[in-house]
């Protein structure tokens, strides 16, 4: 984004953040506020429509998507703490609405969508001061964040600003964790095997926390680690960054 930093933004919380990682959603809002940005959270947010879209129910997905687009009428950036949902809104909404009467409206909305870490780094150029104790973490790059949005190092750039945090890279960072939304339901055996590989990779780093920008990935890896009684825990990057930088 060129030009001055925005004074206001919208925040789209996403289903999984709302239901499973609400602290991550609040942390994302606080990080934006800490950077001097006013955050508007429209009520009535639901699913972005990705599950229906991926299963081929495009008309149902459009119905859901139209409801979400209507919640963000102002010409402000829309920030999401999820590479998956941001990818759906930014990349796949234009595909979903191609040739529809409201295509132009949706295209204008999609152009305003940003994943949180990309926005913090590329638009706000935030500078973080670490207030936490020494810790080693590892980072899982979600498929949609990397392949749809082109996430390339923004989360790591934020983590590397934290003086007491050691970032241990995964040997197989860009392999899928096996969640894939409905993929985990339709192919549970394959999904579980992929999650096992991801958990083993994370354990081998010696880190105590696995960070990611996507709730689905975190849920899948967390479930695997808990089933194996591993001490390694998962955390959304927004929550981790806010815990490390907020004033006590």
C-alpha positions as CSV (number, residue, x, y, z in Angstrom):
1,X,0.0,0.0,0.0
2,X,1.3,3.4,-1.0
3,X,0.6,6.7,0.7
4,X,0.1,7.6,4.4
5,X,-0.7,5.0,7.0
6,X,-4.4,4.6,7.6
7,X,-5.9,6.1,10.7
8,X,-8.7,3.6,10.8
9,X,-9.2,0.0,9.8
10,X,-11.9,-2.7,9.9
11,X,-11.2,-6.0,11.7
12,X,-12.7,-9.2,10.6
13,X,-12.4,-11.8,13.4
14,X,-13.0,-15.1,11.5
15,X,-15.0,-18.1,12.7
16,X,-12.1,-20.1,14.2
17,X,-10.6,-17.1,16.0
18,X,-14.1,-16.2,17.4
19,X,-14.8,-19.8,18.6
20,X,-11.4,-21.2,19.5
21,X,-8.8,-18.3,19.8
22,X,-10.7,-15.2,20.9
23,X,-7.6,-13.9,22.7
24,X,-5.8,-13.9,19.4
25,X,-8.5,-11.7,17.9
26,X,-8.3,-9.3,20.8
27,X,-4.5,-9.3,20.5
28,X,-4.7,-8.4,16.8
29,X,-6.9,-5.5,17.6
30,X,-4.5,-4.3,20.4
31,X,-1.5,-4.6,18.1
32,X,-3.2,-2.3,15.6
33,X,-4.2,0.1,18.3
34,X,-0.6,0.0,19.7
35,X,0.5,1.1,16.2
36,X,-1.8,4.1,16.5
37,X,-4.7,2.8,14.3
38,X,-8.3,3.0,15.3
39,X,-10.0,-0.4,14.9
40,X,-13.7,-0.8,13.9
41,X,-15.2,-4.2,14.5
42,X,-18.6,-4.5,12.8
43,X,-21.1,-6.8,14.5
44,X,-22.8,-9.6,12.7
45,X,-19.6,-11.2,11.3
46,X,-19.9,-14.9,10.5
47,X,-18.1,-17.3,8.2
48,X,-16.3,-16.0,5.1
49,X,-17.8,-18.7,3.0
50,X,-14.7,-20.7,2.4
51,X,-16.1,-24.2,3.4
52,X,-19.0,-23.9,1.0
53,X,-16.7,-22.6,-1.7
54,X,-14.2,-25.4,-1.4
55,X,-17.0,-28.0,-1.5
56,X,-18.5,-26.6,-4.7
57,X,-21.5,-24.9,-3.2
58,X,-20.8,-21.6,-4.8
59,X,-24.3,-20.1,-4.6
60,X,-24.4,-20.7,-0.9
61,X,-20.8,-19.3,-0.6
62,X,-21.9,-16.2,-2.4
63,X,-24.8,-15.7,-0.1
64,X,-22.5,-15.8,2.9
65,X,-19.9,-13.6,1.2
66,X,-22.4,-10.9,0.3
67,X,-23.5,-10.7,4.0
68,X,-19.9,-10.1,5.0
69,X,-19.0,-7.6,2.3
70,X,-22.0,-5.5,3.3
71,X,-20.6,-5.2,6.9
72,X,-17.5,-3.2,5.6
73,X,-18.9,-0.4,3.4
74,X,-16.3,2.3,4.2
75,X,-13.2,2.7,2.1
76,X,-10.9,1.3,4.9
77,X,-8.5,-1.6,5.0
78,X,-10.0,-4.9,6.3
79,X,-7.6,-6.8,8.5
80,X,-7.8,-10.5,9.2
81,X,-5.8,-12.6,11.7
82,X,-5.9,-15.5,9.3
83,X,-4.1,-16.2,6.0
84,X,-6.8,-18.7,5.0
85,X,-9.8,-16.4,5.4
86,X,-7.8,-13.4,4.0
87,X,-6.9,-15.5,1.0
88,X,-10.6,-16.4,0.5
89,X,-11.7,-12.8,0.6
90,X,-8.8,-11.3,-1.3
91,X,-8.2,-14.0,-4.0
92,X,-11.2,-16.2,-4.3
93,X,-14.1,-13.7,-3.8
94,X,-13.2,-12.2,-7.3
95,X,-13.4,-15.7,-8.7
96,X,-16.6,-16.5,-6.9
97,X,-18.3,-13.3,-8.1
98,X,-17.0,-13.2,-11.7
99,X,-19.9,-12.2,-13.9
100,X,-22.2,-11.5,-11.0
101,X,-24.2,-8.2,-10.9
102,X,-22.3,-7.2,-7.7
103,X,-18.8,-8.1,-9.0
104,X,-17.5,-4.6,-9.0
105,X,-18.5,-4.1,-5.3
106,X,-16.9,-7.3,-4.3
107,X,-13.7,-6.5,-6.2
108,X,-13.4,-3.2,-4.4
109,X,-13.8,-5.0,-1.1
110,X,-11.3,-7.7,-1.9
111,X,-8.7,-5.1,-2.8
112,X,-8.9,-3.7,0.8
113,X,-8.3,-7.1,2.5
114,X,-5.0,-7.7,4.3
115,X,-3.6,-10.5,6.5
116,X,-2.6,-9.1,9.9
117,X,1.2,-9.7,9.8
118,X,1.5,-8.4,6.3
119,X,-0.3,-5.2,7.3
120,X,1.8,-4.7,10.4
121,X,5.0,-5.0,8.4
122,X,4.3,-3.8,4.9
123,X,1.9,-1.0,5.7
124,X,2.4,0.1,9.3
125,X,6.1,-0.8,9.5
126,X,5.7,-1.5,13.2
127,X,8.6,-1.6,15.6
128,X,8.3,-4.0,18.6
129,X,10.1,-3.9,22.0
130,X,10.3,-7.3,23.7
131,X,9.2,-7.3,27.4
132,X,9.1,-11.0,27.8
133,X,11.4,-13.7,29.2
134,X,13.7,-15.8,26.9
135,X,11.9,-18.4,24.9
136,X,12.5,-20.5,21.8
137,X,9.7,-20.7,19.2
138,X,9.1,-22.2,15.8
139,X,7.0,-21.0,12.9
140,X,4.5,-22.9,10.7
141,X,3.6,-21.2,7.4
142,X,0.1,-22.0,6.5
143,X,-0.6,-23.1,2.9
144,X,-3.1,-20.4,2.1
145,X,-1.1,-17.6,3.6
146,X,1.9,-18.6,1.5
147,X,0.3,-19.7,-1.7
148,X,-2.7,-17.4,-1.9
149,X,-1.4,-14.2,-0.2
150,X,2.4,-14.6,-0.9
151,X,3.3,-14.4,2.8
152,X,7.1,-14.2,2.6
153,X,8.8,-13.5,5.9
154,X,6.5,-10.9,7.5
155,X,5.8,-13.1,10.6
156,X,9.4,-14.0,11.0
157,X,10.4,-10.3,10.6
158,X,8.1,-9.5,13.5
159,X,9.4,-12.4,15.7
160,X,13.0,-11.4,14.9
161,X,12.4,-8.0,16.4
162,X,11.9,-9.6,19.8
163,X,15.3,-9.6,21.5
164,X,14.5,-12.5,23.9
165,X,12.9,-14.8,21.4
166,X,14.9,-17.4,19.5
167,X,13.2,-18.6,16.2
168,X,14.0,-22.2,15.3
169,X,12.9,-22.9,11.7
170,X,11.1,-26.1,10.9
171,X,12.9,-28.4,8.6
172,X,9.7,-28.9,6.5
173,X,8.1,-25.5,7.1
174,X,6.2,-25.3,3.9
175,X,4.5,-28.7,4.1
176,X,0.8,-28.7,4.9
177,X,-0.2,-29.6,8.4
178,X,-3.0,-31.7,7.1
179,X,-6.0,-29.6,8.2
180,X,-7.2,-28.2,4.9
181,X,-10.7,-27.5,6.2
182,X,-13.0,-30.3,4.9
183,X,-9.9,-32.3,3.8
184,X,-9.4,-33.3,7.4
185,X,-13.0,-34.6,7.5
186,X,-13.0,-36.4,4.2
187,X,-9.5,-37.9,4.5
188,X,-8.9,-38.2,8.2
189,X,-6.2,-40.8,7.9
190,X,-4.1,-38.8,5.5
191,X,-4.7,-35.6,7.5
192,X,-3.6,-37.3,10.7
193,X,-0.4,-38.6,9.1
194,X,0.5,-35.1,7.9
195,X,-0.2,-33.7,11.3
196,X,2.0,-36.3,12.8
197,X,4.9,-35.2,10.5
198,X,4.3,-31.6,11.4
199,X,4.3,-32.3,15.1
200,X,7.5,-34.3,14.9
201,X,9.1,-31.6,12.9
202,X,8.1,-29.0,15.6
203,X,9.3,-31.2,18.4
204,X,12.7,-31.7,16.7
205,X,13.4,-27.9,16.9
206,X,13.5,-27.9,20.7
207,X,11.1,-25.0,20.7
208,X,8.4,-24.6,23.4
209,X,5.8,-22.9,21.2
210,X,4.5,-23.4,17.7
211,X,3.3,-20.2,16.1
212,X,1.1,-19.7,13.1
213,X,-1.3,-17.2,11.6
214,X,-4.1,-19.7,11.0
215,X,-6.5,-21.1,13.5
216,X,-7.1,-24.3,11.5
217,X,-3.4,-25.2,11.5
218,X,-3.1,-24.4,15.2
219,X,-6.1,-26.7,16.0
220,X,-4.8,-29.6,13.9
221,X,-1.2,-29.4,15.3
222,X,-2.5,-28.8,18.9
223,X,-4.8,-31.8,18.7
224,X,-1.9,-34.0,17.5
225,X,0.5,-32.8,20.2
226,X,-2.1,-33.2,23.0
227,X,-2.9,-36.8,21.8
228,X,0.7,-37.6,22.0
229,X,1.1,-35.9,25.4
230,X,3.8,-33.6,24.1
231,X,4.7,-30.5,26.2
232,X,5.0,-28.3,23.1
233,X,2.1,-25.8,22.8
234,X,0.6,-23.8,20.0
235,X,-0.3,-20.1,19.9
236,X,-1.5,-17.6,17.3
237,X,1.2,-15.1,16.4
238,X,-1.0,-12.1,17.3
239,X,-1.5,-13.3,20.9
240,X,2.2,-14.1,21.2
241,X,3.3,-10.7,19.9
242,X,0.9,-8.9,22.2
243,X,1.9,-10.8,25.2
244,X,5.6,-9.9,24.5
245,X,5.1,-6.2,23.9
246,X,2.2,-5.0,25.9
247,X,3.1,-2.9,29.0
248,X,2.5,-4.6,32.3
